[in-house]
Amino acid sequence: MNSDNQNKPLSHSLALQLTPADNRRLTLLCGPYDDNLKHIERRLLVDISHRDTLFKIEGPEPNVMAAELIIRELYQHTDNTQHPPTVISPEQVHLLISEHFDIQYQAEPGSVKEFSLKTKKGLIKPRNPNQAVYVSNVLNHDVSFGIGPAGTGKTYLAVACAVDALESGQVKRIVLTRPAVEAGEKLGFLPGDLAQKVDPYLRPLYDALFEMLGFEKVEKYLERGIIEIAPLAYMRGRTLNDAFIILDESQNTTTEQMKMFLTRIGFSAKAVITGDVTQIDLPRGQYSGLKHAIEVLSNVPEISFNFFNAKDVVRHPIVQRIVMAYEAFEAANPKTEADPREWRRK
């Protein structure tokens, strides 16, 4: 396989034989056009070649050992008797890389900037390796995705990066948005006009801003349009230049809304998209725009995808155990989700 890493110095080589030999499972492992293997190569800075189920992995020794574990686990995942067979998603590859690949190898030396922001509450810093890589990717990419369960800090750190960019003059304004999707309740029963109905959905973003900038400063910025908080529907038709844009709760966007949002990004702008694919509140039959974006954009090098799991939860310890319990239950009781794109193909 041709690889972008072929000119990098290689210090270790490993031969890996996958058993039992099964062409169907091998196809699932490699992905269309070997996309899964290319993904591993790109993230771990290794070269992977194979003839049938005999693989050769070359690169720095820790990276090679991590790649071996990931390939073995992915191949094991294909061992089932389901029809149609289980497809390996880009998200699964991302998560396995995050599990097996230590932070010092996920980023080039020195690229994980020591990030801190002085707020009324104190200094904000990443509290675990995944958060540090996430912050580094947000700082170094124009478009970044933060995907994972509640309590992992993905929205909070994105707001911190936005405030830092605004206060240091890198951007002229902050735009915070999220889809106003009802999680079991009906907006029509809430009092007030549309803005007042939507306001509770944006409260977590307000809370983070108040903590980092103080109530008076946030109010002043809101009045002057330096900070804008709006439902996603208000983004249509706009081009956002010189802005730091955050789309929160993106798992509740449709595929059309996600495409619409991503095409709003203008010059000198940065966008962060956060969401949790396990908490989708869209009506039955609508495919999540976040899931679709992971499939469509995962091989675009200028876009970073950062996946968190239960181990990254930084709230009360019971929250981590709750998330882990749900993950274990869902793994043992998988549910099939209808993809409306399949209906259109038929």
N, C-alpha and C positions, 0 to 999 in steps of 0.2 A: 504494500500500500504506500502510495506517495504521501508524505507528511510534511507539514510546514516546519516540523522540528528536525528535519533531516540534517540541517547544518549545525545543530546544537551539539556540544561535546557529549559523548555517551560514555558513561563510566561503569555500567553494569548491564548484563544481559541475562535473560531468564527464558527457559523453554517451558511451556505450559501445555499439557495434554488434557483436554476435556473429555470426560467419559460419562456415560456411554456416547459413542458417536451417533449423531442424529442430525440430519441436514435441516429438518424443520426447526429444531431448537437452535441450531447454529444461525439460521436466517433471522430468527427473532432476536438472538443475542446481538448480532452485528447491526441490525436495523437497516432501513432502506438506504442503499448506497453507502453502507458501512457508517452511517451517521453516529451510532452509539460509540463505535470505536474511535471515530474522529473526535468526538466530544471528550472522551477520556484522554486522548493524546493531547488535545489542546489545553485541558485543565491541568494535567499532571506533567506536561512537558516531557512526554515519552514518545517512542516510536513503537507501533504495534503492527506486526505482519502475521499472516496465518495461511496455512495450507490445510484446508478442511478444519479439523478440530485441534491441530497442533499450532500453538501460538508462540510467537517470539516477541518479547518485550524488552526494549532497550532504553536506558536513561539513567539518571541518578538512582542509586540503590533504594532509598526510601520510597521514591516515586514508583519504581518498578514493583516493589513489594505491595504497595497500595493498589496499583493497577491489577496485579494478580488476584488480590482478594475481591476486587470489584467485579472482574470478569467471571470469577468462580461463582459469586453470589448471583449475578445476572443470569448465568447459565442454569443455576439451580432454580431460579424463578421460572424458567421456561418449562420445567419438568411438571407437566400436568396433563390430564386427559380431557381437558375442556375443548369444546368445539363451538365457535372458532377458537384457535389457540390464543393465549394471553400475549398481548403486544407490550413490549417494554417502552414506557413513556420517557420523554426527556426529563421529567420531574424525578423519576426513580433513579436515573443515572446521576443527576445532580445530588440527590440525597445521599446516595452511596458514596460519592466522592467526598461530600462533607463529613460523612461518618468516618471514613478511613484515611483521610488526607489531612495532616496537621497543618495549622495556619502558616507555619514557616515555609511550607512548600506550595501553598495555594497562591501566594503572592510573591513577586520578585522581592529580594532583600531591599528593605528601605521603602517599599511602596506602601506599606501599612503605616500611614501617618499617625503620629501620636495626636489624637484628636481630643480637645477639651473645650467646653464652652462655659463661660462664667455666667451663672444665672442667679436669681434671687435665692434659689435653693442650694446653690453650690456649683461645683464643676460637674459637667456631664461627660462621661467617658464610656467607651465600650466596656461591658462587664464580662465578656467571654470571647473566645477566638472567632466565633461566627459573626458576632456583632462587629468586631474589629475589621474583619474582611468586608463586611457589608458597608461600613462607613468608608473604608478605603475605596471600594467600588463606586459608591455614590460620589465621592470627591473626584474620581478619575474617569467617570463615564457620563455622557450626556443623558443616557436613559438607563435606569436601574430598576430592577424588580426585587421586592422583598416579600417572600412568600413563606407563610408558616402560621402556627397556632397563636392564639391570643397570649399576650404576656411576654413575647420574645423581644419587644422593643423596636419592632420594625417601623411603626408609625412615629413613635416618640423620637427615635434617632433621625428619621427623615426630617421631622420638623426642626430638630436641633441643627442639622446640616443647613436647612433653609435659612434659619435665623442667623447662623454664622455667615452664610454667603451674603445675606442682606446687610448685616452690620459691618462687614468688611468691604462692602462696595462692589462685590462680584456680580450682583444682580440688583435691579432697581425695585423689584416687588416680589411678593410671595403670593401664589395662587393655590388655595387648598380646595379640593373638591371631592365629592363622593356621590355615588348614585343613591337617590332617595327611594330605596326599595324597602317595603314593609316586611318586618320579620314577624309575621303573624298578626300584627295590628293593621288597622286601616287609617291612612292619613286623613281621610275625609271626616273622621270622628274627632280629630284634634281641633281645638279652637284656633281662630286667627286666619290671616291670609296665607298665601303659599309660602312666603319667607318664614313666617312664624311656625308653620307646620313642619318645614324642613329643618329649622334651627336645631331641634333636639338631636337630629341625625349627625350634625356637625359638632356637637358638644365636645367629643374627645379632642378635636383639633383646637378648639378654643382653650380647653383646659391646659394643653401642652404649651400653647403660646402665652397664656397668662403666667404660667410657672416660669417660663424662660425670659420673658420681657417685662412682666408686670402688667397689671390691669390698665393703668393709665396710658402706658406707651402703646399697648395693643389697640386701645380705643382710638388713640390719635392716629395710628397707622391705618386703622379701618376707615376712619373718616376721610383720610387723604387718599385712600385707594392704594396705599403701599402694600397693605395686606388685603386680599380679597378671599372671602369664603363663600362658595356658591355650590348649588347642586350641579351635577354633571350636565344636565340638560341645558344649562346656561352657557356651556362651552362651545356649542355648535356654531360654526361660521366664524370663529375668532382665530387669530394668529397671535400667539403669546411670545413676544420678544423680551429679552433682558429679564427673564422671570425664572423663579424656582417654583416648579409646579409639582404638587403632590396629589395623586389620585389614591384615596383611601378606600378600603372595602371593595377593591376592584373585582373580587370574585362575583359580585352582584351586577357587573356590567354584562350586557349582551355582546356578542362578537362585533356587531355594528357600532355599538357605543365605544368599545375599546379601540377600534380602528379610528373612529372619529376623534377620540382623545389624543391618540398618539400622533395624529396628523395636525394637531393644534400647535405643536412645538415649533417655535420660531428661532431666529438667530440669537446667539448668546443666552440660550435658555437651557435649563436642566430639568429633567422630569424623573420623579420617583413614583413607582406604582406599588402599592402594598395590598396584601390580601391573604385570605386563608381559604384554600380550596375545599376544606372540610365543613365550611359554614356558608353554603350557598343558599340564598333565600329567593332565588328566581322562581317564577312559576314553572310547574312541571312542563317539560318539553323544550325549555329554552336552555341552550348550551352556554356555559360561563365564558365570557370574553377573556377572563384571566387564563383559564385552561387552554383556550384556543391560542392565545398569545404565546404561551409556553411552547406549544407545538410548532407554531409558525416562525417564531423569532429566535429560538434557542441557539441557532447557528450563526446569528449575526454578531460578529466579533465586537462591534461597538456598543452592544447592549449587554449589561451584566445581569445575571440571574443569581439571587442569593436565597437559599432554602434553609429555613430554620426547622427544628424539631423540638420535642418535649424537653430535651436536655438544655435547650437555650432559654427556657422560661425563667424570667427574673422577678416574678411576683412572689407572693406567699408560696412556700414549698408545697402546700396542698394543691395549688393550681397545676404545678408540674405533674403531680401524681394523677390528678384528674385527666389532664391531657394524655398522659401515658396510658391510662386505663381505657380511654376512648379509642386511642390508636390500636391497642391490643384487641379490643372488641371488634373494631371495624376490619382489622386484618383477618380475624377468625371468622367474621360473618360478612364477606364482601357482598356489596349490592351492585347490581348492574344499572348503569345510568344510560338512558336513551339519548343518543346524539341525533338531534334533528337534521344534521347534515346528511346522515345516512338515509333519512326519509326522502330527502330531495334527490338523492342519487337513484332511488328505486323508481 
